[in-house]
């Protein structure tokens, strides 16, 4: 049986928040930050829902400073 994703709860909370706020991301920053904190607690690849943040971080690191 596959292990439960450790950050699934936070990911679901983001979806609920976004739906409740007409997908205005700025209204869900606190919930998004909770997912970031959860993702930071686990090694890369441990949480499938964190893969988007990992990709975002990689792109930020590769982008030249403005």
C-alpha positions in Angstrom: 0.0 0.0 0.0 1.5 3.4 -1.0 2.3 5.8 1.8 0.1 8.8 2.3 1.6 12.0 1.0 2.7 14.0 4.0 1.7 17.3 2.6 -1.6 16.3 1.0 -3.6 18.0 3.8 -2.0 21.4 3.0 -2.5 20.9 -0.8 -6.2 20.2 -0.2 -6.4 23.3 2.0 -4.9 25.4 -0.9 -7.5 24.1 -3.3 -10.4 24.8 -0.9 -9.0 28.3 -0.3 -8.6 29.1 -4.0 -12.1 27.9 -4.8 -13.6 29.9 -1.9 -11.7 33.0 -3.1 -12.4 32.8 -6.9 -8.8 31.6 -7.5 -7.2 34.8 -6.2 -3.9 33.5 -5.1 -3.1 36.5 -2.9 -6.0 35.7 -0.6 -4.5 32.3 0.1 -0.9 33.2 0.9 -1.0 31.9 4.5 -2.3 28.5 3.3 0.3 28.4 0.5 3.1 29.2 3.0 1.9 26.2 5.2 2.4 23.9 2.2 5.9 25.4 1.6 6.8 24.7 5.2 5.5 21.2 4.9 7.5 20.6 1.7 10.6 22.0 3.4 10.4 19.3 6.1 10.6 16.4 3.7 13.3 15.4 1.2 12.8 16.1 -2.4 10.6 13.4 -4.0 9.0 12.4 -0.7 5.8 14.4 -1.4 4.2 14.4 -4.8 2.3 17.6 -4.1 5.6 19.4 -3.4 6.9 18.7 -6.9 5.5 22.0 -8.2 7.4 24.0 -5.5 10.6 22.1 -6.3 10.2 23.0 -10.0 9.5 26.6 -9.1 12.6 26.7 -6.9 14.8 25.3 -9.7 13.5 27.8 -12.2 14.2 30.6 -9.8 17.7 29.4 -9.2 18.4 29.2 -13.0 16.9 32.6 -13.8 19.4 35.4 -14.1 19.0 38.2 -11.5 17.3 41.3 -12.7 
